[in-house]
Amino acid sequence: MSPLDARDEVLARIRTALGDRSTAPPPVPREYAVQGAHAPGSAALLDLLAERLVDYRASVRRCAEPDVGATVVAALAARGARRVVVPGGSDVGLLVGWDGEALRDTPQRPLPVATLDTLDGVVTGCAVAIAETGTIALDGSAACGRRAITLVPDYHLVVVRAEQVVGPVPEGLARLDARRPLTLVSGPSATSDIELDRVEGVHGPRTLEVILVHPPG
Amino acid sequence: MSDPSSTTRTFLGLPGVPPPTATERGTLRGTRTFPQAARVALADGQLRRNLGHATATIRAKRAAVVGELPDWEALRDAGSAIKTDVMARLPELLEELERNVTAAGGVVHWARDADEANRIVVDLVRAAGVRHGEPVRQVVKVKSMATQEIDLNQALEAAGIQAVETDLAELIVQLGHDTPSHILVPAIHRNRAEIREIFLREMPGVDPGLTDEPRVLAMAAREHLRRTFLSARVAISGANFGVAETGTLGVVESEGNGRMCLTLPDTLITVMGIEKLLPTWRDLEVFLQLLPRSSTGERMNPYTSFWTGVTPGDGPQDVHLVLLDNGRTASLADEVGRQALHCIRCSACLNVCPVYERAGGHAYGSVYPGPIGAVLTPQLAGMHGHGDPVDSLPYASSLCGACFDACPVKIDIPSLLVHLRSRHVEQERRRRRVPTPEAAAMAAAAWVMSSPGRFAAAERATSAGRLLARGGWISTPLPFPLSRWTASRDLPEPPAETFRTWWRRTRGSER
């Protein structure tokens, strides 16, 4: 017999190791909660999300839909940001009335990393937010942008709309498409590597600010 | 790949040939037995204070966030069952993963052992250099147990490629010319003052006024690595999960060093053990709840990245996955022992283990320390006899069971330890012509205890041991082979009177 290549040999080893496989393993019990107690976008979930974000040192501003643009501009002004990047597909209206410079980034016309490194921040939307864990999911869509733009600048401002907020982790993951490049963000960059104590601020954005948009009415 | 003849051939397996354990390249086998190494560690007061402080902190955090989830036990049951299912369908799931990674523009490689995996990675880094028209002299690395296990950094260095560890704890270990002592926090044995010393000594251009505030130390690491990240062309990572159904790989991290490595370079090479699979995307709803709460004691770690092959215009465009065996199939061949492959490397079992807390990770000699290391290492590396340090690992436990309670996928570590002890005793019996002292003692005990007369005589003889006792205990090392017992234990002083003589003296008349 000719020597097997690595692939065939590893697979053959596994089949040898498993031996007789006539009895299938029992089905996976899924007795855990796949749905939360509150409907997505409900006031209780928005409160929980805000609490969990703050607990992990993100800052939160809350506003109603008509005030989103003004709230974004107020946040940028408070930060002292002058030049930011926005994903090409994000709502242009958001930055109306801001006297700073917003650079657009698209997969077709990406900004160089060196340029991103000179900017004061990034403003994006999100794909879904998970209230129980204080997690914001970015999926590379037009509202979220390429992964690099939410990574290199030191300040990340995210707009989260009520209908994007779910309770538990299973509800959040079910809304995501695994084939997109996904980043789950829970608070600013942090480390527990020194004496297993958590401190914020290492390589990712050291400041995460979230604008929670209430449903109309 | 779907050629029917090759399917038939691989389906048959290699009957009668047990899968081999890991080759000797790598970091699984230490140079001292656990008792030898632990004795040195126990004498290090600073080490014990560092470990005691860090593990107490993390135990409290873990307990708090686990307590928040009323369905924690149901999640553990699901996690355990998913992993059992993965092992049962491993060949089919690996082929599915390979198909889906390939369809998404990634390239899948297979490695039988550490040497083969290292060779594949070195060749890929060189090929990236050829494509760029300039050799790659430096790669950035995301913390990865698999690449530690195969000692990839050493192989890269031998090929003239510098591997820069970017996880803070790995960086502390690398700059300190040290070895990891914990699965999650490889520098857990260092406190803030020691870390400051290492940074001042080893980081070029570091602020000499550096304090030992953790926040300040983290900032120093950010400054140190920033340029390297922004100019890196090749990154090497491990993977916490590989999803067969979609071909998606995932890395769970905190600092953003993982995102830097997974996003900015052109070439991404991921080395993943074949057991890291999950069947479906949905299964992550279980593991993304179990893992962060068990490892760092957070509801969710700051950053989790998922990627599926290549995304045009976003992230690395040259994406590779190296699937690693290196003894995993040998472990899979043991129906009881294969449970150890369910491990998701959370390190909760280390943090609750009284033995780990006192002896520290280096005492285990393996890149996988603690309770899970004591069951995984002997299976991956094999127990070679003749004083092999790995043989001592299944005995490096008091079998208290705290690890089993903490394990998010319910690996029954105490039973695995006992199972491996019996495998070891059996191996030794076959290896030696004369029985081991332990086997001889057990056989002698059986002979004595099976006869009332012999037992009574032995009891009387025991009283002679009183001559050695001081203050109620015999702490003098007894002569070999009894020294094997008294090396780590004191014996209570034998009573002056045996139970039988006492019974006869006090109640004899009632018979």
Interface residues (C-beta under 8 A of the other chain):
Chain A: D5 A6 R7 D8 E9 V10 L11 A12 R13 I14 R15 T16 A17 L18 G19 R21 A24 P25 P26 P27 V28 P29 R30 E31 Y32 A33 V34 R52 Y56 T106 P107 Q108 P110 V113 A114 D117 I130 E132 T133 G134 T135 G140 R146 R147 A148 L151 V152 V169 P170 L173 A174 A178 R179 R180 P181 L182 T183 L184 V185 S186 G187 P188 S189 A190 T191 S192 D193 I194 E195 L196 D197 R198 V199 E200 G201 V202 H203 G204 P205
Chain B: S6 R9 T10 F11 L12 G13 L14 P15 V17 P18 P19 P20 N50 H53 A54 T55 T57 I58 P70 D71 A74 L75 D77 A78 A81 I82 T84 D85 M87 A88 L90 P91 L94 E95 A104 H109 W110 A111 R112 E116 T166 D167 L168 A169 I172 V185 A187 I188 N191 R192 I195 P214 R215 L217 A218 M219 A221 R222 L225 R226 F229 L230 V243 E245 T246 T248 S254 E255 G256 N257 R259 M260 L262 T263 L264 I274 W281 R282 L284 E285 V286 L288 Q289 P292 T296 E298 R299 M300 N301 P302 Y303 T304 S305 F306 W307 T308 T311 P312 G313 D314 G315 L323 D325 T329 A330 L332 A333 R338
